[in-house]
Amino acid sequence: MSTSLESEHPIKAYGYAARDTSGELSPLTFSRRATGEKDVRFKVLYCGICHSDLVFAKNEWGITNYPVIPGHEIVGVVTEVGSKVEKFKVGDKVGVGCLVGSCKSCQNCATDYEQYCPKQVFTYGVPDVDGTQTHGGYSDHMVTDEHFVLRWPENLPLDSGAPLLCAGITTYSPLKYFGLDKPGTKVGVVGLGGLGHIAVKMAKAFGAEVTVFSTSLAKKQEAIEGLKADHFINSKDPEQMQAAMGTLEGIIDTVSGDHPIAPLLNALTPHGKLVLLGIPAKPLEIAAFSLIMGRKTIAGSNIGGLKETQEMLDFAAKHGITSDIEVIPIDYLNTAMERLAKADVRYRFVIDVGNSIKTE
């Protein structure tokens, strides 16, 4: 006989779950494990809404196991620690991002690239080490192995800082890894949404000269005046795209919708790098000549390891980098998801979990 979500673990918990491909989220009583000797339990205060939460709730990738409680941009305050926890104490402010587990023994884990561990455990919707499904931050509390818990910088706001746990590390990591973090580097950012606006802020903090590509001319003022980008290109304008040819050392492409890649490759200098962060539905169409004639690179990047994520949080706190957010109560969640599907948010919804979730 199968065990119910409410009784499979000893500690009662409350969250909002999607139960089918409609993606509609509604209250769910479930349970979390007892605090293990290396675990940190914390009350969730805020959780950002990532576009992948919407995709996962609707099973658009075909891998969702229902019911699923999304949320991987989670911040809160520690309420209990295990007997062997060394880095945290009750009352500390902490964060948890996209990962809550890995094997800790493979080469990827040994070199602080837990996000590429073959046995990685995502924060929600996948089997945990004990075989039960992980549940994310659209819930009243979390319990997580301390290795995957992040120290929250004192001067980083909890609400507008929460999206950095996904959008922040997703953009910071490729800028560092691909050498686009040097002052004066000419960097392009494609798309000005939840990821793109953080990519601009990160690149500017590194001292880059930043060009924003967008199909929406209405975003020019936001890019130049609001985010302090140096240049704006309407990617629908052939003349502007022509003028951009051979000008950029690297491009961070944050767009998940299908879009042409060739014009972006043309905008790169020789040895330039186009780094994909979005996940378009259709396979890319690339002419070999566009890579060969200039030794150009197309690459991808996925979040970051725990060490680098902590480094990113500290960098963001030092440079005053936060997400532009709209804070919502948890009962507004389905409306927020509908708006997110239409890109009707500037630029990230954040759920005020601590003040709005009902625990009885």
Residue, then its C-alpha position, 0 to 999 in steps of 0.5 A: m500500500s502506498t504511503s500518502l504525502e502527508s504521512e511519508h515523513p514525520i513533520k507536517a508541512y503545507g504548500y501549493a502544488a500542481r496536480d495535473t497539466s493545467g498547472e493550477l496550484s492549490p493548497l496541499t498538506f504534505s510532510r518533510r523528513a525529521t532533521g538529520e544530523k547534517d540537516v538545516r530546517f528553516k521557515v520559508l520567508y520568500c520564494g521567487i517564481c522562475h519560468s521553469d516553475l511554470v514549465f514544470a507545473k504544466n509538464e511541458w518538458g514531459i518529466t513532471n511527477y504530480p503532485v509537484i510543489p515548485g520553487h527553487e529561489i528560497v530564502g528563510v530563517v533557520t529554526e533547527v539544525g542537526s547535531k553535526v551541522e557546523k555552518f549554521k545556527v538557529g536564527d540565521k538567514v539562509g537560502v536554497g537554490c536549484l539543488v538539494g543533493s548530489c553524490k559528493s564523490c564524483q569529479n564534478c562534486a570534487t571540483d565544486y560543479e555539483q550542478y553537473c553531478p550525474k546524481q544531482v537532486f533538484t529542489y523539487g519534483v525528483p526523487d530524493v536520496d531516500g526515494t521520496q519526491t523533493h518539494g520546493g519553496y512554495s511551502d512553509h518550511m524546508v529541510t536541507d543538507e547543510h552543504f546545499v544551504l547558503r549563508w545569506p549576506e547581511n546587507l542583501p534584501l531577502d525578497s529582491g535577493a531571492p531570485l538570485l538563487c536561480a537567475g543570479i547564478t545562472t548569469y554570473s557563472p557563464l560570465k566568469y567561466f567564459g572570461l566575460d568578467k573583465p573590465g571593458t569586455k564587450v558583452g551582449v545580453v539577449g532578452l530582457g526578462g527575469l534572467g536578462h535584467i540580472a545578466v545586465k546588472m552582473a555584467k555591468a558590475f564586472g565593468a563590461e560594456v553591455t549591449v542589450f538585444s530585444t525584439s521589444l523597442a519599448k524596453k530600450q528606455e528600461a535597458i539604457e536608463g534603468l539598467k545602465a546598459d551601454h547600447f540597445i539593439n532592436s533585433k528585428d531591425p536588419e540595419q541595427m543587426q548589421a551595424a552590430m556585426g563583429t562587435l561583441e566578445g561574448i553574448i549571454d542569450t537568455v531567450s527560451g522562445d525560438h529565435p534565429i541564432a545566425p545574427l547573434l553569431n555574426a555579432l561576435t568578434p573572432h574567438g567570440k562566445l555565444v552562451l545559451l541559457g534559455i531552452p528553445a523548444k526547437p533544435l538550433e539551426i546553425a551554419a558551420f561556416s558561421l562558426i568556422m570563419g572566426r573560431k566562434t563558440i556556441a556553449g551552454s551553461n546551467i546554474g552553478g555549484l554551491k561554492e560559486t553560488q555563495e560567491m555570487l551572493d557575496f558579489a551581489a551584496k557588495h555591488g547592490i545587485t538585486s532582482d526587480i520584483e513584484v511581491i505577491p501573497i501566495d493566493y495570487l499564485n495562479t494569476a501570477m503564473e498566467r501573467l508570467a506566461k504572457a511575460d507580464v512582469r518586471y521582472r520577477f514575481v516573489i511570493d511572500v510565503g512567510n506572511s501569506i501561507k496558511t499552515e492549518 
